């Protein structure tokens, strides 16, 4: 059985609250919400119980927009 199938999910709204970059990675930040924190916690618990490794760093909700991307500068 797929580990994530057992997690009940009720759709909720997310709100983007910032955008940023680290070297060649661009991301959009997602405002924290109880619904999102609760879902992340349940996913992590299910993965741990199934002995599936996951990133255990503090949860920072975001969407990766670009990775390993070079944006050429326009010449004038």
C-alpha positions in Angstrom: 0.0 0.0 0.0 1.2 3.5 -0.8 2.2 5.2 2.5 0.6 8.5 1.5 -2.8 6.9 0.6 -3.5 6.6 4.3 -3.3 10.4 4.9 -6.6 12.2 4.8 -6.4 15.4 2.8 -8.9 18.2 2.7 -8.0 20.9 0.2 -7.0 24.3 1.6 -5.8 27.6 0.2 -2.1 28.6 0.2 -0.9 32.2 0.0 2.5 33.1 -1.6 4.2 35.7 0.5 7.7 36.2 -1.0 10.1 35.2 -3.7 13.9 34.7 -3.5 16.9 32.9 -4.8 20.0 31.1 -3.6 22.7 30.9 -6.2 20.9 29.1 -9.1 17.7 28.2 -7.3 14.6 30.5 -7.4 11.7 29.9 -5.0 8.3 31.3 -3.9 7.6 31.3 -0.2 4.3 30.1 1.1 2.7 31.7 4.2 2.6 29.3 7.1 -0.9 28.0 8.1 -2.2 25.5 10.6 -3.6 23.3 7.7 -0.2 23.2 5.9 1.8 22.5 9.1 -0.6 19.8 10.0 -0.4 18.1 6.6 3.4 18.3 6.6 3.5 16.7 10.1 1.2 13.9 9.0 3.3 13.2 5.9 6.5 13.1 7.9 5.0 10.8 10.5 3.8 8.4 7.9 7.2 8.4 6.1 9.0 7.8 9.5 6.6 4.9 10.4 7.3 3.3 7.0 11.1 3.8 7.4 11.2 6.0 4.3 13.9 8.6 4.6 12.9 12.3 4.3 14.5 15.7 4.9 14.3 16.3 8.6 15.2 20.0 8.4 12.7 22.5 9.8 9.7 22.7 7.5 9.9 25.9 5.4 6.9 25.9 3.0 8.0 27.0 -0.5 7.7 26.1 -4.2 10.9 25.7 -6.1 10.5 27.6 -9.3 13.9 27.2 -11.0 16.9 25.0 -10.2 20.3 25.1 -11.8 19.2 27.8 -14.2 21.4 30.5 -15.7 19.6 33.6 -16.8 21.6 35.3 -19.4 22.0 39.1 -19.1 20.6 41.1 -21.9 23.1 43.3 -23.8 22.1 46.9 -24.4 
